Amino acid sequence: MIGPGKNRYPPYPGLTFVCLPTMTDCPWQGKAFERLPIPARRRDTPNIFNATVLLETPLMESDKPRHKGFYILPNLMTTASLFSGFLGMLWAIEGSFQIAAVAVLVSCLFDGLDGKVARLTNTASEFGIQLDSLADLVSFGVAPALLVYLWETHTFGRLGILSSFLFLTCGALRLARFNVSATTGAKKFFIGLPIPAAACTVATLILFTPYLPDSFASSAVPSFALGLVYVVSLLMVSNVRYATFKDGAMVRSHRFSATVTSILIFVLVASEPKLIGFLFFISYVISGLVYTFVLLPLRRSARLRESSKLS
């Protein structure tokens, strides 16, 4: 055991073992040491070692999942995301575009959960990463491309086919770039529009269309949908920075404000999910452009002015 105290071991009668004290400032904190049959210097000072050899082994138990069955949980979430995207394709072929769009959003929900579950249960693996990428390509690449083509862009002929193919290709490139730079990329920003955000933007556009007047929707929506597909496709392979919302320091420093903001966002989305959903994702798409081409140049110019004043 780890902790202060003495313990007698039956194979070595008469010998006393001294265990490692659980001290917060101990340089060996987080490691386990094999107990050796060593006599204590004094029986009233159990925390003093009198050994010349101490075998050290890393303490890996905390890094392991609590149960081997936990390994399947994130993969089940990924499979559910893949299944939802597959159902979305089937419903799109049948002409149920609203339900197919909802299936893409549900797939995005499962895609967000699989990573959280893997980190909570310490079951992240290279196999899970590759499976997640393949599932994302189907659920957020193939499904939205097929959905938007059958919904509106098929009326443009070859231009509509090329838009869907470009969406799929750029999504695959985006996933490949993310897998390569996942260990070295910035944690606060994505480089390029994430493929789930691109897919959800297209899906929420389908859900948003019933709020438009019929005369305007029939004339403007097909062209807008075609242009939107081209824009989000190019943004996925661009160098535009998008927030990851993984800055835990900001949340910890403003816990009350973050909680209130989360509640307000939930209430807004729950009141009109089809309307607010599209406005949220289109705002996210625009936010990356504003940050990259407006805010970053302003910050750089301000830093240059400050450095020139100091020099």
VMD Tcl script that draws the C-alpha trace (Angstrom):
set ca {
  {0.00 0.00 0.00}
  {1.02 3.63 -0.43}
  {1.00 5.76 2.68}
  {2.78 6.10 6.00}
  {2.92 3.20 8.37}
  {4.41 -0.24 8.91}
  {3.20 -3.56 7.67}
  {4.38 -7.09 8.37}
  {4.48 -9.56 5.52}
  {4.00 -13.30 6.33}
  {6.86 -14.72 4.19}
  {9.34 -12.55 6.08}
  {8.45 -12.74 9.75}
  {10.12 -10.23 11.99}
  {10.91 -7.78 9.20}
  {9.18 -4.43 8.91}
  {8.16 -2.71 5.70}
  {8.06 1.07 5.48}
  {5.64 2.47 2.88}
  {5.98 5.70 0.93}
  {4.34 8.65 2.73}
  {1.49 10.33 0.83}
  {2.89 13.86 0.83}
  {1.71 16.59 -1.54}
  {5.25 17.85 -2.08}
  {6.78 14.43 -2.44}
  {9.00 14.19 -5.56}
  {7.76 10.64 -6.15}
  {4.08 11.62 -6.06}
  {2.07 9.60 -8.61}
  {4.44 6.62 -8.70}
  {4.25 3.26 -6.99}
  {7.22 1.61 -5.35}
  {7.58 -2.09 -4.75}
  {7.60 -2.99 -1.10}
  {10.89 -4.56 -0.11}
  {11.69 -6.60 3.02}
  {13.70 -3.89 4.71}
  {14.04 -3.33 8.45}
  {13.05 0.08 9.75}
  {15.69 2.22 11.41}
  {13.36 2.94 14.30}
  {9.95 1.49 14.84}
  {8.60 4.82 16.09}
  {9.62 6.62 12.86}
  {7.91 4.64 10.11}
  {8.35 7.36 7.48}
  {12.16 7.06 7.39}
  {13.57 4.69 4.78}
  {16.58 2.50 5.55}
  {16.93 0.81 2.17}
  {19.78 1.02 -0.31}
  {17.72 -0.28 -3.28}
  {14.21 0.87 -4.18}
  {12.46 -0.53 -7.22}
  {10.40 2.13 -9.01}
  {7.50 1.35 -11.35}
  {5.11 3.90 -12.90}
  {1.64 4.03 -11.40}
  {-0.50 3.27 -14.42}
  {-3.71 2.29 -12.70}
  {-5.10 5.84 -12.79}
  {-4.50 5.97 -16.53}
  {-6.47 2.81 -17.17}
  {-10.26 2.73 -17.54}
  {-12.25 1.45 -14.62}
  {-13.53 -1.46 -16.65}
  {-12.55 -2.98 -19.98}
  {-16.15 -2.60 -21.16}
  {-15.66 1.17 -21.16}
  {-13.57 0.86 -24.33}
  {-16.74 0.24 -26.33}
  {-18.61 3.34 -25.12}
  {-16.95 5.98 -27.35}
  {-17.04 3.60 -30.31}
  {-20.76 3.11 -29.73}
  {-21.22 6.89 -29.84}
  {-19.26 7.03 -33.09}
  {-21.33 4.19 -34.53}
  {-24.53 5.99 -33.51}
  {-23.27 9.09 -35.32}
  {-22.56 7.01 -38.43}
  {-25.98 5.35 -38.24}
  {-27.72 8.70 -37.94}
  {-25.89 10.01 -41.00}
  {-26.84 6.85 -42.90}
  {-30.51 7.33 -41.98}
  {-30.24 10.92 -43.15}
  {-29.12 9.72 -46.58}
  {-32.01 7.26 -46.79}
  {-34.55 9.92 -45.81}
  {-33.03 12.35 -48.30}
  {-33.46 9.80 -51.09}
  {-37.08 9.32 -50.03}
  {-37.66 13.08 -50.14}
  {-38.01 13.63 -46.38}
  {-35.54 16.50 -46.30}
  {-36.60 17.95 -42.94}
  {-36.13 14.65 -41.14}
  {-32.86 14.05 -42.98}
  {-31.58 17.44 -41.79}
  {-32.50 16.54 -38.22}
  {-30.58 13.27 -38.62}
  {-27.45 15.23 -39.54}
  {-27.85 17.35 -36.40}
  {-28.32 14.24 -34.26}
  {-25.18 12.80 -35.82}
  {-23.33 15.96 -34.78}
  {-24.56 15.47 -31.22}
  {-23.21 11.92 -31.05}
  {-19.96 13.07 -32.65}
  {-19.47 15.56 -29.83}
  {-20.25 12.98 -27.18}
  {-17.81 10.28 -28.30}
  {-14.76 12.42 -27.59}
  {-16.10 13.51 -24.21}
  {-16.85 9.91 -23.22}
  {-13.39 8.76 -24.36}
  {-11.67 11.40 -22.23}
  {-13.85 10.80 -19.18}
  {-13.29 7.03 -19.25}
  {-9.63 7.19 -20.36}
  {-10.41 5.08 -23.43}
  {-9.02 7.32 -26.16}
  {-7.13 5.30 -28.77}
  {-5.72 5.63 -32.27}
  {-8.36 3.19 -33.48}
  {-11.11 5.42 -32.11}
  {-9.60 8.48 -33.79}
  {-9.51 6.80 -37.19}
  {-13.03 5.40 -36.78}
  {-14.31 8.83 -35.82}
  {-12.76 10.40 -38.93}
  {-14.32 7.80 -41.22}
  {-17.71 8.24 -39.56}
  {-17.41 12.03 -39.88}
  {-16.69 11.74 -43.59}
  {-19.92 9.79 -44.08}
  {-22.16 11.70 -41.67}
  {-20.86 15.22 -42.38}
  {-19.49 14.77 -45.88}
  {-21.54 12.29 -47.90}
  {-24.88 12.82 -46.15}
  {-25.04 16.66 -46.40}
  {-23.68 16.64 -49.97}
  {-26.37 14.19 -51.06}
  {-29.03 15.97 -49.02}
  {-28.44 19.44 -50.45}
  {-28.20 18.09 -54.00}
  {-31.50 16.25 -53.83}
  {-33.11 19.19 -52.04}
  {-32.26 22.18 -54.25}
  {-28.95 22.19 -56.11}
  {-29.92 19.43 -58.57}
  {-31.75 22.11 -60.52}
  {-28.36 23.58 -61.54}
  {-27.25 20.40 -63.31}
  {-23.50 19.89 -63.44}
  {-22.90 22.94 -61.26}
  {-24.97 21.35 -58.52}
  {-23.13 18.04 -58.87}
  {-19.78 19.79 -58.64}
  {-20.87 21.73 -55.56}
  {-21.77 18.53 -53.71}
  {-18.57 16.82 -54.84}
  {-16.53 19.85 -53.76}
  {-18.20 19.76 -50.36}
  {-17.32 16.08 -49.95}
  {-13.73 16.52 -51.15}
  {-13.03 19.55 -48.99}
  {-14.53 17.74 -46.02}
  {-12.15 14.82 -46.55}
  {-9.19 17.19 -46.84}
  {-10.30 19.02 -43.70}
  {-10.45 15.78 -41.72}
  {-7.04 14.68 -43.00}
  {-5.46 18.01 -42.06}
  {-7.06 17.88 -38.64}
  {-5.73 14.37 -37.98}
  {-2.22 15.42 -38.95}
  {-2.19 18.63 -36.90}
  {-4.29 17.45 -33.96}
  {-1.29 17.06 -31.65}
  {0.42 20.29 -32.63}
  {-2.46 22.58 -33.58}
  {-3.76 25.47 -31.50}
  {-6.27 24.55 -28.84}
  {-8.24 27.78 -28.95}
  {-8.85 27.84 -32.69}
  {-9.54 25.48 -35.56}
  {-7.70 26.16 -38.79}
  {-10.50 26.04 -41.31}
  {-14.20 25.53 -40.78}
  {-14.83 22.19 -38.99}
  {-16.74 19.73 -41.13}
  {-19.50 19.19 -38.51}
  {-20.16 22.96 -38.51}
  {-20.31 23.00 -42.31}
  {-22.74 20.07 -42.34}
  {-24.93 21.60 -39.65}
  {-25.02 24.92 -41.53}
  {-26.41 23.16 -44.59}
  {-28.83 21.09 -42.50}
  {-30.19 24.05 -40.55}
  {-30.71 25.96 -43.81}
  {-33.19 23.27 -44.82}
  {-34.96 23.61 -41.47}
  {-34.91 27.42 -41.73}
  {-36.51 27.63 -45.20}
  {-40.17 27.22 -44.02}
  {-39.85 30.54 -42.17}
  {-39.37 32.34 -45.51}
  {-42.24 33.42 -47.77}
  {-43.02 30.86 -50.46}
  {-42.45 33.24 -53.35}
  {-39.06 34.33 -52.00}
  {-38.02 30.81 -51.03}
  {-38.74 29.35 -54.46}
  {-36.71 32.01 -56.25}
  {-33.82 32.80 -53.88}
  {-33.19 29.68 -51.82}
  {-31.75 27.47 -54.63}
  {-29.12 30.06 -55.56}
  {-28.36 30.82 -51.93}
  {-28.00 27.11 -51.14}
  {-25.62 26.63 -54.07}
  {-23.51 29.61 -53.04}
  {-23.49 28.52 -49.40}
  {-22.23 25.04 -50.31}
  {-19.34 26.53 -52.29}
  {-18.50 29.00 -49.50}
  {-18.44 26.47 -46.65}
  {-16.51 24.01 -48.83}
  {-13.73 26.49 -49.42}
  {-13.75 27.62 -45.80}
  {-13.08 24.05 -44.68}
  {-9.73 24.03 -46.49}
  {-8.87 27.68 -45.76}
  {-6.65 29.15 -43.05}
  {-9.55 31.00 -41.42}
  {-9.54 30.56 -37.65}
  {-12.63 29.36 -35.84}
  {-13.12 29.17 -32.09}
  {-13.00 25.72 -30.53}
  {-14.87 26.72 -27.35}
  {-12.36 24.61 -25.40}
  {-10.81 27.45 -23.42}
  {-11.38 26.07 -19.94}
  {-9.48 28.91 -18.27}
  {-12.05 31.46 -19.38}
  {-14.91 29.32 -18.13}
  {-13.23 28.73 -14.78}
  {-12.51 32.43 -14.32}
  {-16.10 33.42 -15.22}
  {-18.12 30.47 -14.01}
  {-21.27 32.38 -13.15}
  {-21.27 34.34 -16.42}
  {-20.62 31.16 -18.40}
  {-23.48 29.40 -16.66}
  {-25.92 32.25 -17.32}
  {-24.81 32.45 -20.96}
  {-25.30 28.70 -21.41}
  {-28.80 28.90 -19.96}
  {-29.74 31.82 -22.21}
  {-28.46 30.02 -25.29}
  {-30.39 26.90 -24.34}
  {-33.61 28.88 -23.83}
  {-33.20 30.66 -27.17}
  {-32.53 27.46 -29.10}
  {-35.36 25.61 -27.34}
  {-37.86 28.38 -28.15}
  {-37.27 28.30 -31.93}
  {-34.74 25.55 -32.72}
  {-35.12 25.69 -36.51}
  {-34.76 29.47 -36.66}
  {-32.09 29.97 -34.00}
  {-30.13 26.93 -35.16}
  {-29.48 28.35 -38.61}
  {-28.72 31.82 -37.22}
  {-26.23 30.28 -34.78}
  {-24.32 28.29 -37.39}
  {-24.30 31.04 -40.01}
  {-23.03 33.41 -37.30}
  {-20.28 30.93 -36.48}
  {-19.28 30.80 -40.16}
  {-19.14 34.60 -40.31}
  {-17.32 34.89 -36.98}
  {-14.25 33.14 -38.35}
  {-14.06 35.56 -41.26}
  {-14.47 38.56 -38.97}
  {-11.82 37.34 -36.54}
  {-9.28 36.42 -39.22}
  {-9.64 39.38 -41.57}
  {-10.74 42.15 -39.18}
  {-9.75 41.52 -35.56}
  {-6.36 39.87 -36.15}
  {-5.06 42.67 -38.44}
  {-6.21 45.25 -35.91}
  {-4.39 43.46 -33.11}
  {-1.24 43.13 -35.18}
  {-1.26 46.82 -36.08}
  {-1.80 47.74 -32.43}
  {1.16 45.59 -31.40}
  {3.32 47.17 -34.08}
  {2.41 50.63 -32.82}
  {3.23 49.67 -29.25}
  {6.56 48.15 -30.25}
  {7.47 51.24 -32.29}
  {6.67 53.48 -29.32}
  {8.83 51.38 -27.02}
  {11.71 51.42 -29.46}
}
mol new
graphics top color blue
foreach p $ca { graphics top sphere $p radius 0.5 }
foreach p [lrange $ca 0 end-1] q [lrange $ca 1 end] { graphics top cylinder $p $q radius 0.2 }
display resetview
